[in-house]
Amino acid sequence: MSQGAIPLNPRARRGHESSVTEVAKAAGVSIATVSRVINRPEVVSAATRERVLAAMEHLQFSVNPAASALRRGHGNMITVLAASLSQPWYTKLMRALELEIDARGFTMMQVDLQHDPAVLQRMLQTNGRQLSTGLVLATGDLLTDRATFDAIRSVHETHPLVVIGQHIEDATWPTVRFTDEEWAYRATKEMLESSETVAFLGRLGGSYLASERLAGYRRAMQEVGVSDEGLVWRIGDRGYQTGLVEVLARIEAGELPEAIFAINDELALGASRALLTAGYRIPEDVAVMGFGNTEFLDYVTPTLSSVDGSAADAARVAIEALWAQLDGEAYDPLTVLERRIVHRESTRHPESSRTTPYPHAKERT
């Protein structure tokens, strides 16, 4: 036994399958600590890790994630329901969630909700009847209608569940969301420093996130005393083509502003293509900013400024809350994550770079 290890329960015997609970009791730690030693030993102090490992050895505990999950009455599958896998932000979030889930020895099943409330309710009912470790729901679509809210609550009564994207009043499950309203306000306020007119590309029914970002935009416009009449552009969907078509129509109608703030990067990129196609310069004639900071924005021309939020942080906090529920421990009902603005070539800002984003690139001679 290593130095500092505690005396262990002598009732452990060969052939007896020890549980995580027994290991935790023998080592004098929580079940969650044992789980972290198994799955994320680097976050546990050396002394505590030695006590847990000694307890495992003495009790002949076998690390088997699936068996461990089944002892808790669950499977070893985490179901992740995503608003739309065609959107780059959700693709980035899915990768981050899979890393967190895989690190704990579990597997992830992805479900594409396609922004369809009927698909969400059907999948909640299906997973509620199946043996599943837990569910993560990542969406910016409104979840406040009674049928959807009741379906989520029903699943949470029997399964650990976390929502990423929006907080609902009276929710009993943990929520992870970003400060979207605040950073839409900051982004708009910044664009107003160098532009007299800033259009909002993305008024969208049924979207919590679009509503939050519109509220931030309007707060900034009201603060500087600028009317948003004719500058809040309603859209039917969130895609590249919509941004392209909407801005081409505004150009044709002679309604082009000095700056465009879009609710996601797809719309912003579509808007940029429309401007370039019509012969406008970005940002000299029209500045453009997106939302989401998806991974390829340094590789378009011009590079696109965007409001960022860490998918890795959202995934980490969400899965920690899910595991707290599995281990019967307390969890934060609401975690609010900050965003930041990443300045690139498409906006008029001192931090925006008009040079190559590739510092190691060599000039051709």
C-alpha positions as CSV (number, residue, x, y, z in Angstrom):
1,M,0.0,0.0,0.0
2,S,1.4,3.4,-0.9
3,Q,2.2,5.9,1.7
4,G,-0.8,7.8,3.0
5,A,-3.3,5.2,1.8
6,I,-6.2,4.4,4.2
7,P,-7.1,1.0,5.7
8,L,-9.6,-0.7,3.5
9,N,-12.7,-2.6,4.1
10,P,-11.6,-6.2,4.7
11,R,-14.9,-7.7,3.5
12,A,-13.9,-7.5,-0.1
13,R,-13.4,-11.0,-1.4
14,R,-12.3,-12.7,-4.6
15,G,-15.2,-13.2,-7.0
16,H,-17.2,-10.3,-5.6
17,E,-17.8,-7.6,-8.2
18,S,-17.1,-4.4,-6.3
19,S,-19.0,-1.2,-7.1
20,V,-18.0,2.4,-7.5
21,T,-19.9,3.1,-4.3
22,E,-17.8,0.5,-2.4
23,V,-14.6,2.0,-3.8
24,A,-15.7,5.5,-2.8
25,K,-16.6,4.4,0.7
26,A,-13.3,2.5,1.2
27,A,-11.2,5.5,-0.1
28,G,-13.3,8.1,1.9
29,V,-14.2,10.1,-1.2
30,S,-17.4,10.7,-3.3
31,I,-18.6,8.6,-6.1
32,A,-17.9,11.5,-8.4
33,T,-14.2,11.6,-7.3
34,V,-13.9,7.9,-8.2
35,S,-15.4,8.6,-11.6
36,R,-12.9,11.4,-12.2
37,V,-10.0,9.1,-11.2
38,I,-11.2,6.6,-13.8
39,N,-12.0,9.0,-16.6
40,R,-10.0,12.2,-15.9
41,P,-7.2,11.4,-13.5
42,E,-5.3,14.6,-14.3
43,V,-8.0,16.7,-12.5
44,V,-7.6,14.8,-9.2
45,S,-4.8,15.4,-6.7
46,A,-2.0,12.8,-6.5
47,A,-2.8,11.9,-2.9
48,T,-6.5,11.4,-3.6
49,R,-5.8,9.5,-6.8
50,E,-3.5,7.1,-4.8
51,R,-6.2,6.4,-2.2
52,V,-8.7,5.6,-4.9
53,L,-6.4,3.4,-6.9
54,A,-5.4,1.6,-3.7
55,A,-9.1,1.0,-2.9
56,M,-9.7,-0.3,-6.4
57,E,-6.8,-2.7,-6.2
58,H,-7.8,-4.0,-2.8
59,L,-11.5,-4.4,-3.8
60,Q,-10.5,-6.0,-7.2
61,F,-12.5,-3.3,-8.9
62,S,-12.6,-3.7,-12.7
63,V,-12.9,-0.5,-14.7
64,N,-15.6,-1.3,-17.2
65,P,-17.6,1.8,-18.2
66,A,-20.5,-0.1,-19.6
67,A,-20.8,-2.3,-16.6
68,S,-20.4,0.7,-14.3
69,A,-23.2,2.4,-16.1
70,L,-25.5,-0.6,-15.9
71,R,-24.9,-0.9,-12.1
72,R,-26.4,2.6,-11.9
73,G,-29.4,1.5,-13.9
74,H,-28.4,3.1,-17.2
75,G,-26.8,2.3,-20.5
76,N,-23.5,3.7,-21.7
77,M,-24.9,5.9,-24.4
78,I,-25.3,9.6,-24.3
79,T,-27.9,10.9,-26.7
80,V,-27.2,14.4,-28.1
81,L,-30.1,16.2,-29.8
82,A,-28.8,19.1,-32.0
83,A,-30.9,21.8,-33.6
84,S,-29.2,21.3,-37.0
85,L,-26.1,19.3,-38.0
86,S,-25.9,21.3,-41.2
87,Q,-24.9,24.4,-39.2
88,P,-21.2,24.7,-38.6
89,W,-21.7,25.9,-35.0
90,Y,-23.5,22.7,-34.0
91,T,-20.9,20.6,-35.8
92,K,-18.2,22.2,-33.7
93,L,-20.3,21.7,-30.5
94,M,-20.9,18.0,-31.4
95,R,-17.1,17.4,-31.7
96,A,-16.5,19.0,-28.3
97,L,-19.3,17.0,-26.7
98,E,-18.0,13.8,-28.2
99,L,-14.5,14.4,-26.7
100,E,-16.0,14.9,-23.2
101,I,-18.2,11.9,-23.5
102,D,-15.5,9.7,-25.0
103,A,-13.1,10.7,-22.1
104,R,-15.5,9.1,-19.7
105,G,-15.6,5.8,-21.6
106,F,-19.1,6.4,-23.0
107,T,-20.4,6.7,-26.6
108,M,-22.5,9.4,-28.2
109,M,-25.4,9.2,-30.5
110,Q,-26.2,12.3,-32.5
111,V,-29.7,13.2,-33.6
112,D,-30.3,16.0,-36.1
113,L,-33.5,17.8,-35.1
114,Q,-33.6,19.9,-38.4
115,H,-35.2,22.8,-36.4
116,D,-38.4,20.8,-36.3
117,P,-40.4,20.8,-33.0
118,A,-42.2,17.6,-34.0
119,V,-38.8,15.8,-34.5
120,L,-37.7,17.0,-31.0
121,Q,-40.9,15.7,-29.3
122,R,-40.7,12.4,-31.1
123,M,-37.0,11.9,-30.1
124,L,-37.7,12.8,-26.5
125,Q,-40.4,10.3,-26.3
126,T,-38.3,7.6,-28.0
127,N,-35.3,8.1,-25.8
128,G,-37.5,8.3,-22.7
129,R,-38.5,4.7,-23.4
130,Q,-35.0,3.4,-24.1
131,L,-32.1,2.5,-21.8
132,S,-30.0,5.6,-22.0
133,T,-27.4,7.2,-19.7
134,G,-28.6,10.7,-20.4
135,L,-29.5,13.3,-22.9
136,V,-28.0,16.6,-24.0
137,L,-30.3,19.0,-25.9
138,A,-28.5,21.7,-27.9
139,T,-30.8,24.1,-29.6
140,G,-31.6,27.8,-30.1
141,D,-35.2,27.0,-31.1
142,L,-37.8,28.0,-28.6
143,L,-38.6,25.3,-26.1
144,T,-41.3,27.2,-24.2
145,D,-44.5,25.8,-25.8
146,R,-46.3,23.5,-23.4
147,A,-46.0,20.3,-25.4
148,T,-42.2,20.7,-25.7
149,F,-41.7,21.8,-22.1
150,D,-43.7,18.9,-20.8
151,A,-41.8,16.4,-23.0
152,I,-38.4,17.6,-21.7
153,R,-39.7,17.6,-18.1
154,S,-41.0,14.0,-18.5
155,V,-37.7,12.8,-19.8
156,H,-35.8,14.6,-17.0
157,E,-37.9,12.8,-14.4
158,T,-36.3,9.5,-15.4
159,H,-33.0,10.5,-17.1
160,P,-30.2,13.0,-16.5
161,L,-30.6,15.8,-19.0
162,V,-28.9,19.1,-19.8
163,V,-30.0,21.9,-22.2
164,I,-27.4,24.0,-24.0
165,G,-28.6,27.2,-25.5
166,Q,-31.4,28.7,-23.5
167,H,-32.8,29.0,-20.0
168,I,-36.5,28.3,-19.4
169,E,-38.3,29.6,-16.4
170,D,-39.4,26.8,-14.1
171,A,-36.9,24.4,-15.7
172,T,-35.8,21.6,-13.3
173,W,-32.8,20.5,-15.5
174,P,-29.4,22.2,-15.7
175,T,-28.9,24.8,-18.5
176,V,-25.8,26.1,-20.2
177,R,-26.2,29.3,-22.2
178,F,-24.2,32.2,-23.6
179,T,-24.5,35.9,-23.0
180,D,-26.0,36.5,-26.5
181,E,-28.1,39.6,-25.8
182,E,-25.1,41.4,-24.2
183,W,-22.6,40.6,-27.0
184,A,-25.1,41.4,-29.7
185,Y,-25.4,44.8,-28.0
186,R,-21.6,45.2,-27.9
187,A,-21.1,44.1,-31.5
188,T,-23.8,46.5,-32.7
189,K,-22.4,49.4,-30.5
190,E,-19.0,48.8,-31.9
191,M,-20.2,48.8,-35.5
192,L,-22.1,52.1,-34.8
193,E,-18.8,53.7,-34.0
194,S,-17.8,53.7,-37.7
195,S,-21.2,53.3,-39.4
196,E,-24.3,55.5,-39.3
197,T,-26.7,52.7,-40.3
198,V,-26.4,49.0,-39.1
199,A,-28.9,46.5,-40.4
200,F,-29.8,43.4,-38.4
201,L,-29.9,40.3,-40.7
202,G,-31.9,37.6,-38.9
203,R,-35.3,38.4,-37.4
204,L,-36.6,34.9,-37.2
205,G,-39.8,33.5,-35.7
206,G,-39.5,30.6,-33.2
207,S,-35.8,31.2,-32.4
208,Y,-34.8,32.1,-28.9
209,L,-31.3,33.0,-30.0
210,A,-32.4,35.3,-32.8
211,S,-34.7,37.1,-30.3
212,E,-31.8,37.5,-27.8
213,R,-29.5,38.9,-30.5
214,L,-32.3,41.2,-31.8
215,A,-32.8,42.5,-28.3
216,G,-29.1,43.3,-28.0
217,Y,-29.1,45.0,-31.4
218,R,-32.1,47.2,-30.5
219,R,-30.6,48.2,-27.1
220,A,-27.5,49.5,-28.9
221,M,-29.5,51.4,-31.5
222,Q,-31.7,53.0,-28.9
223,E,-28.8,53.9,-26.7
224,V,-27.2,56.0,-29.5
225,G,-30.6,57.4,-30.7
226,V,-30.7,55.7,-34.1
227,S,-33.9,54.3,-35.4
228,D,-33.9,50.7,-36.7
229,E,-36.9,51.3,-39.0
230,G,-36.3,49.4,-42.2
231,L,-33.0,47.9,-40.8
232,V,-34.4,44.8,-39.1
233,W,-34.6,42.2,-41.9
234,R,-36.9,39.2,-41.4
235,I,-35.7,35.9,-42.8
236,G,-37.3,32.5,-43.4
237,D,-34.2,30.4,-42.6
238,R,-30.6,30.6,-41.4
239,G,-28.6,29.5,-44.5
240,Y,-26.0,31.0,-46.8
241,Q,-28.5,31.4,-49.7
242,T,-30.9,33.4,-47.5
243,G,-28.1,35.9,-46.7
244,L,-27.2,36.1,-50.4
245,V,-30.8,36.6,-51.6
246,E,-31.8,39.1,-48.9
247,V,-28.8,41.4,-49.4
248,L,-29.1,41.3,-53.2
249,A,-32.7,42.3,-52.8
250,R,-31.7,45.2,-50.6
251,I,-29.1,46.3,-53.1
252,E,-31.7,46.2,-55.9
253,A,-34.1,48.3,-53.8
254,G,-31.4,50.9,-52.9
255,E,-31.7,50.0,-49.2
256,L,-28.1,49.1,-48.5
257,P,-26.8,50.2,-45.0
258,E,-23.2,50.9,-44.0
259,A,-22.9,47.8,-41.9
260,I,-24.7,44.4,-41.6
261,F,-24.9,42.4,-38.3
262,A,-26.0,38.8,-38.9
263,I,-27.3,36.3,-36.4
264,N,-24.9,33.6,-37.7
265,D,-21.9,33.2,-39.9
266,E,-23.8,31.5,-42.7
267,L,-26.0,34.5,-43.2
268,A,-23.0,36.9,-42.9
269,L,-21.1,34.9,-45.6
270,G,-24.1,34.9,-47.9
271,A,-24.4,38.7,-47.4
272,S,-20.7,39.1,-48.1
273,R,-21.0,37.2,-51.4
274,A,-23.9,39.4,-52.4
275,L,-21.9,42.6,-51.7
276,L,-18.8,41.4,-53.6
277,T,-20.9,40.2,-56.5
278,A,-22.5,43.6,-56.8
279,G,-19.0,45.3,-56.7
280,Y,-19.1,46.6,-53.2
281,R,-15.9,46.6,-51.0
282,I,-15.9,45.1,-47.5
283,P,-15.6,46.8,-45.1
284,E,-14.9,50.1,-46.9
285,D,-18.4,50.3,-48.4
286,V,-20.3,47.9,-46.1
287,A,-18.9,46.2,-43.0
288,V,-20.2,42.7,-42.1
289,M,-20.1,40.8,-38.8
290,G,-21.4,37.2,-38.1
291,F,-22.1,35.3,-35.0
292,G,-20.7,31.9,-33.9
293,N,-17.0,32.2,-35.1
294,T,-17.1,29.0,-37.0
295,E,-13.7,27.5,-37.9
296,F,-13.2,28.5,-41.6
297,L,-13.7,32.3,-41.2
298,D,-9.9,32.9,-41.5
299,Y,-10.0,31.2,-44.9
300,V,-12.7,33.3,-46.7
301,T,-12.1,36.6,-48.6
302,P,-12.3,38.9,-46.8
303,T,-11.9,37.1,-43.5
304,L,-15.1,37.5,-41.4
305,S,-15.4,39.2,-38.0
306,S,-17.7,37.2,-35.7
307,V,-19.0,36.9,-32.1
308,D,-17.3,33.9,-30.6
309,G,-18.4,31.5,-27.9
310,S,-16.4,28.5,-26.7
311,A,-18.0,25.2,-27.8
312,A,-15.4,23.4,-25.6
313,D,-16.4,25.2,-22.5
314,A,-20.1,24.6,-23.2
315,A,-19.5,20.9,-23.7
316,R,-17.4,20.6,-20.6
317,V,-19.9,22.3,-18.3
318,A,-22.8,20.4,-19.8
319,I,-21.2,17.0,-19.4
320,E,-20.1,17.8,-15.9
321,A,-23.7,18.7,-15.0
322,L,-24.9,15.4,-16.7
323,W,-22.4,13.4,-14.6
324,A,-23.4,15.1,-11.4
325,Q,-26.9,13.9,-12.0
326,L,-25.7,10.4,-12.6
327,D,-23.7,10.4,-9.4
328,G,-26.6,12.0,-7.4
329,E,-24.6,15.1,-6.7
330,A,-25.7,18.8,-6.7
331,Y,-25.3,20.8,-10.0
332,D,-25.6,24.4,-11.0
333,P,-29.1,24.9,-12.4
334,L,-27.7,27.6,-14.8
335,T,-24.3,28.3,-16.2
336,V,-23.8,31.5,-18.3
337,L,-20.8,31.6,-20.5
338,E,-19.2,34.8,-21.9
339,R,-18.6,35.5,-25.5
340,R,-16.1,37.8,-27.3
341,I,-15.7,39.5,-30.6
342,V,-13.1,38.2,-33.0
343,H,-12.0,41.0,-35.3
344,R,-11.1,40.2,-38.9
345,E,-11.0,42.0,-42.2
346,S,-14.8,42.5,-42.7
347,T,-15.2,45.2,-40.0
348,R,-13.8,48.7,-39.5
349,H,-12.0,48.2,-36.2
350,P,-8.4,48.9,-35.0
351,E,-8.0,45.2,-34.2
352,S,-9.2,44.1,-37.6
353,S,-6.4,43.0,-39.9
354,R,-6.1,43.8,-43.5
355,T,-3.1,41.6,-43.9
356,T,-2.8,37.9,-44.3
357,P,-4.2,35.9,-41.4
358,Y,-1.4,33.3,-42.0
359,P,1.7,34.6,-40.1
360,H,4.0,31.9,-41.5
361,A,3.1,32.6,-45.2
362,K,6.0,33.8,-47.3
363,E,5.7,36.5,-50.0
364,R,6.2,35.3,-53.5
365,T,9.2,36.9,-55.3
